[in-house]
Amino acid sequence: MPYYKNHVFFCTNCREDGSQCCAQHNAQEMRDYMKKRSKELGLVRSGEVRVNSAGCLNRCELGPVIVIYPDETWYTFVDKADIDEIIEEHLVNGKVVERLLADKQSPC
């Protein structure tokens, strides 16, 4: 059994050569926002959720991306509304947010 019910990894990689990377899409800001909201909702304290930064997840063409374990669910996002939807649907209710699945998005 995992220590956390859901472990969220945000790619916050920044490529110095200017090529496509998650940092170009406010990934750090969105990671900080999800962590803050998860704390406000009591998900962190209860051991339900852990939100971490990750180096390159090698999915830059789908960027920005997050992956949630243990489900191995890959999401992309645009703004805080998308992050709120992932929190509410996936982390709270245990339902996959189909419209934000990274594998279903066309490359940027």
N, C-alpha and C positions, 0 to 999 in steps of 0.2 A: 504494500500500500504506500503511495507517495506521501511525502511529508505535507505537501500542499495539495488541495483538491485540484487547483489549476495553477500552473506556472506559466507566466506570460513573458515572452522574450521579444523585445523591440529591437530591430536592427537600427542602430544609430550610426552606422558606418559613414565616414566622410572620405571620399576619394579625392586626394589632393590634385589629381590630374584633370579634374572637372568632369569626368565621366559619370554616368548615371549612378546615383547612390541615394540611400534613404534619408541621409542628412539634408538633402536638397528639398525634402518634403516635410520639414518641421518635425522629424521623427522624435527628437529629444523633447521638444515641447509637448507632443502628444503622449509620450511615455510618462513625463512628469504629471500631465493631466490625469492619465489613467491611474497612476499611483495615488494621487491626491484623492480622486473620486472613490477609489477602492477603500482607502482609509476612512473617508467620510461615511461610507456605507457599512463600515464595520467588517468588511470582507478580509482585510489584512489581519486584524486582531483575532478573528475567529479561526484563522488558518486556512481559510477558503482560497485565498489568492496571494500570489507573490508576483510582483512586477519587476522585471530586470531589464537592463540594457544589454545588448549583445553586440559583438563586433559584426563583421559581415556575415550574413546568413546565405550569401551566394544566390540570391533571388532578385537581384537589383532590377532586372527587366520587368518585374512585377511590382516594384516599389511604390510606396513604402510598404514594408511588410512586418507583421508580427506572427509569431507562432505560439499556440497555446498547447501545452502538454498537461496531462498525458494523452490528450486526444489527437495530437499532431495536426491540429487545425490551423491552416495558414490563412491569414486575412490581410487585406490591404485597406487603406482608409484615406480619407481626404481631410476631415475636420473633426472637431470635438463631438459633433452630432453622431458621426460614425463610431467614435470611441464609446460614447454613451450607449449606443445600440449594442455594441459588442459586450459591454459590461452587463447591461440589463438582460439581454437575451442569452448570451453564452455563459457568462460567469455567474449570474444569479439564477437564471431559469434553465440552464443546461441545454439550450437549443442553438444549433448552428445558424449563423446569419448568412444565408445562402448568397445574398446579393453582394456581400463583401469578401467572399472566398477568393483568395489570391489566384488560385488555379483557374478560376473562371473569368478573370480579367484579361483584357488584351494588354500586351506590353505597352509601356509609356513611350 
